[in-house]
Amino acid sequence: DQTRSDQKLTAYPAYKEAGLWLKNNTPALSTFASEEIGVIPYFAQRKIVDFSGWLDLQSKQYREKGDGINEKMVQYLSTRKPDYIVINTDIVTKPRQQLLANDPRFKLEYQVPLLGKEYVLIYSTKW
């Protein structure tokens, strides 16, 4: 759970748990949107709708510095219609977390503790 060099906690265990939850609790053909394009998709074994801008270059124009989820990004994701959205509260600010929490299209399904004070949140969607 810690890096060898400086004894800092890593997000890997939480990302792995989120991926395994998706694998074990969602239909095999479901999709999920996430900024995390490595560990979670690897363990989820589900199609990812990237909104980091690394895999889906079109999503890059809807990102705002330091916060991947915003109204424009939610509108963009509605065209891709992922079945789930996964966010990391360490990256997504409180107002942006509220954007999802207060939108009736999203339902919080699961949360994984991350780095002691943050969470990986998994929302189901109804587009």
Salt bridges, closest charged atoms under 4 A:
GLU35 OE2 - ARG63 NH1 2.63
ASP56 OD2 - ARG80 NH1 2.57
GLU64 OE1 - ARG96 NH2 2.73
ASP67 OD2 - ARG96 NH1 3.72
ASP103 OD2 - ARG105 NH2 2.67
GLU109 OE2 - LYS107 NZ 3.96
